[in-house]
């Protein structure tokens, strides 16, 4: 496989999830013998210093929709063989920029969420994302060269709900993680009081405080758990629903057992020490927090919701699955894992093994193989 010039285009360096995703892929591409740029919408000097081994370029644009001139200039000056944009709005802009330059650069679209639900629920008050962007995707995506969805459900959602024509090759490839980096960071000390000599197990979730994550349901389930056995719940994350969730804790009488310390740059210390990791989302693309928790050796519980959570846990083989939105089932699952040590250890071992499938080298290789298949397809058609 010849050396390729690859570009990944995404959010700012402050967008942690996509920064980690982009840097994991870039490391894999480089270790597989390719040149790779990460082109951020905005990259601070501090952000660049976090990734000294990666070539980072900042478009210095205010938003994705206003970055077309800068993205066009990047393609014209650097002439990458392939661009992997992420997420959805960057896909549209990258295709437009390629058209303006008349470049031979291939665009492999990347979709990382159940976009119809994201648009209708999380962005219901933003008409540009709820109404305009889906139309742009429907009529722009066919001009890409291929599409990678992080789960089969993300692809199905585009085809059925956004009516994206299935005229380009599409493949489901999960998100990558960096297990070596995770192992280094989880060894750092953790001074949270709930882990200081306490024998009471901790239930952990790492999530934005947003509707998608169904944290209200998790709190109701946890209120049932503490009626059966002692436990603490830690919610790592920040968002607009903090006040509402704190109020619900008081209504349920569980405020003394729930901690919401906010966002933490090193959640792996918590993941490696928790009794159970729960992701109760209403939908997901391919949740990196779940993949990383499994890499930390946590026993995990997920909802049978649209998206990639069920794929990550192999439909119950490597983690427990409960029906989406079923508070009683979620509570029963948490109680079962906390009270059954052998079952918990079995899931911990299986989760750890399964997480190796998401190693960034394996995932980067799958990205490159998909790109090369597109390249071969074009040659065969000529």
N, C-alpha and C positions, 0 to 999 in steps of 0.2 A: 504494500500500500504506500503510494507516494506521499511525500510531505505536503500537507495542505495549509493554507492560510485561512484561519477560522476566526470569526468574530461572534461574540455573544453580546447582544444589546438588551439592556434592562434598566431598572430603576436606579435611584441614587445609591451610594455606598451606605446610606443610613437605613435602607430597607433591608433588614437583616436576613429575612428568609430568602429573598432573591439574590442578595449578595453571597450568601453561603452556597446557594445552588449554582450560581455562575462560577464562583471560584472553584468549587469541587469539579465541575465539568472542565474548566480551563486547566486545572492541574492534571486531570486525566488526559486531555488532548496533548498537553506538552510532554507528559511521560510516554505517550504513544508516538512521539516523534514529530509533532505538528507545531506550527506557530499559532499563537492564539492571543487575540486582544479581547479584553472585556470593555465594552463601550457603555459607560454609565451616562444616564441623563445628566447627573451631577455627581462629581466625585470630589470630596473634600481632601485636603492634604492628609488629615488624620486617617481618613478612610483608605487612602492610597498606601499609607505606611503599614496598615494592617496586612497588606498582601504584597510584600516586597518582591516576591518571585513571579509576579504576574504583571504583564503589560496592561496598564489601566489607562484608558482615554476618557476624558470628560467632554461631553457635548456642550456643557454649560447652558442647557436649555431649561426654561421655566416649567415646561410640561411636555408630555409625550406628543400631544397634538400640535405643539409649537416647535417641535424639534426637526421638522422636515428639512429645512435648509442645512442644518448641521449634519444630519444623517446623510443627506445627499453628498455633502462635501467629503464626509468620511469615506463613503464608498468610492467616490471618484479618485481620492488621493491614495487610498490603501488597497483597493481592488482585492478584497478577500475572495477566496474561492466559494465560501459558504457563510451565511449569516444564520445564527440561531437566535431570533428575537423572542423575548418573553416579558410579560404575558400578552394578552390579547390585543391591546391598543398598539403595542410596539410592532406586532405582526403587520397591521395595516400600514403603519408609517414606513416600515422597512420595504414593503412591496411597492409603495408609491415612490420611495427614494430610488429604488433599483430601476424603476421605469423611467424616471427623470434622467438617470445617468446612462441608460441603455447599456448597462453593464451585463456581463455574463455571469455575475455572482448569483449563486443559487440561494434561495430563501427557503429555509425549512421552518415552517410555522411551529410555534410551541404554545400549547394550551394547557393550563395548570389548574383549572377549576371547573366546576359545573356552571358554565357561564350564564345560562338562562336563570338559574336561581340567584347567582351573584348579582345579576343586573336587576332582577325583579324585587329582591328583598334588601340586600345590603345597599343598593344604589337606587332605591325606588324614588328618591327625591332628586335624583340627578338625571334630567332628561337626556343629556348627551350620552351617558352610558346606558341608561335603561332602554332608550328608543333608537338613537342615531347610530351608536356603535354596532349593535347587532346587524343593522342593515348594511353598514360598511363592511362588516365581516363577511356577510352573505355574498356580496358582490366582489370583494377583494380577494378573499382566500383562494378562489380558483386560480389566481395568477401566481400563487406560490408554487414551489417545486415539490413540496411534500409537507406532511404535517405529523408532528409528534404530540400525542396526548399522553398525559401522565397516568391515565387509566383508560380502559375501554369505555367506561361511562362518560368520560369527558368528550370522547370522539362521538359517541352515540348522541349526546346532548347537542352537539353542533349540527349533526345531520338531521335530527328530528325536530328540535326546538328552534334552531336558528336557520334551518333550511339551507345549510351550506351544501352546495352540490358536491357529490363524491367523485370529483373528476381528477383528483391528484392522489398519489399514494399516501396512505395514512398508517401509522403504527403506534401502538401503546408501549411506552417505555417509562418505568417509574423514575422518580427523582433519585439523584445520587446523594450519598452521605460520605463523610470522611471519618471512618472508624478510628484511625490512628490519632487524629486531632481530638476526637471525643474522649478517647482513653486518657490522653494527657490532661484534659480539662476536668474530667470527673474526679481526678485524684487531688484536685485543689481542696483546701479546707472549707468546710461549711459551718458557719457559726449560727445558723438559725436555731432558735431555742427548742423547736419541736424535734430536733435531731440531737439534742445534747443530753444523752443518757436516758431518754424516755423510752419506755417499752411499748407505748401506744403506737400502733401502726399509722402510717401516713398515706392517704390517698392523694394522688397528685394529678393535676391537669396543667398543661401549658397551652394557653390559647388567648387570642384577642378577646376582650370583653365585648363581644358582638353577637348579634342574633344568630348568625350561622353556627356558633359553637354550642348553643342550647345549654348554657350554664344554669339557667333557671331549673331545667329538668334535673341537672346533676345535683343542685342544691336540694331539691325535693327528695331525690333518691338518697342523698347523704343523710337527710333528716331521718329517714327510715333506718339507715345503717346504725346510727348512734343509739337508736332505741334497742338494738340487738347486741352490739358490742362496742367498746370504746374505740374511737378512731379520730384522727384529725384530717382535715381537707386543706390542701394548699392549692391555690389558683395562681399560677405565674402568668402574668400578662396585664395589659392595660387597655383601656378603651372607654367608649362613651357610656357603657352600661354599668360602670362602677357603682354609682349611687343607687341605682335600681337593685343591683345584686346585694349590696350591703344592707339595704332596707329589707330585702327578702330574707336574709340571714336572721335579722332581728325578728321578723314575723314568725319564722320557723323555730326560733329559740335555739339556734345553733351558732350564734355569733362567737361564742367562746371556743368553738371547735374548728372554726374556719379562719384561715389566714390568707390575705390577699396582698402580698408584698409588692406587687407590680411586676414590671418587666425585669428580667435578670439576664445579663449577657452570658452567663454560664449556668444554664438550667440542668446540665449533665450531672452536677453534684447532687441535685435533688432526685433526678431520675434514677441514679444508681443506688440511692438510699431509700426510696419509697417502697411501701408495701404493694401498692397497685397503681398503675398509670391508667387513667381513663381519658378517652376522647369521645365525647358524647355529641359530636357535631351533627347537624341536620344534613350536611353534605360536605364533601371534601374533594379535592383533586387527587393528590397523593400526599398525605400529610407528613411533612418532614419531621415534625415533633414526634409523631408516632414511630417513624423509622429510627430516629435517634434514641428514643426511650428504649426500644428493643435492642439497639446496639449497646446501651448501658446495662442490659440484662434485666430490665423491668418486665414483670408480668403485666399484660395489657388487656384492657377491655375496650371494645369499640361498638358503635351502632352499626346495624345493617342498613346503612344510609347510601344514597347515591354517591358515587365516586370511588376512590381507591382504597379506603380504609380496609374493606373486606378483602381486597386483593393483597394488601400488605400482610395481613395475618393469615393468608391462605384459607380464607373462608372457615376459620375456626381452628385450623391446625396449629398455628403459632400464636394464637391469642383468642380470648373469649369474645364471641359476638352475641349481642342482644338486639331485640327488635328496636328499630328506630322510634324514639319518642315514648317508649314504654318505661315509665319511671319505676314501676314495681320490678320489672325484669332487671333493670340496671342495678337497683338496690340489692336484689338477690344475687346478682353476679359478683358485686363487690364483697358482700358478706361471705359468699362461698370461697372466693380467693383468699380473703383475709383469714378465714377460719380453717382452711384446708392447706396445711403447709406443704404436703407432698404435691398437691395439684399446682400450687403456686410455684414451687421449684421446677416442676415439669414445664410450665409455661415460660418461666424465666430462661431455661436452657434452650427451648425451642425458639424463643424470640431472639436470643443471641445468635443462634445458628442462621435463622432466617435473615437477620440484618446483614449478613455477609453478601447476600445477593444484591444489595444496594451499594456495594463499594463503588466509589467513583470511577475506578479503572474499568470495572465491568460495564457500568452504565455509559461511560464515555465511548467505550468500544462499540456498544450497541448504537449510539448516535452516529459514529463514523461508518459503521456497516450500513446503516440506513441511507446515509448520504451517498456512499459509494454505489449502492443499489440504484439510486436516482441517476447518478452519473452513467452507470452502465446502461440503464434503461434508455437514456437519451442517445447514447452511441448506437444501440440496437435499432432505434427508430430512424436513424439517419441513413 
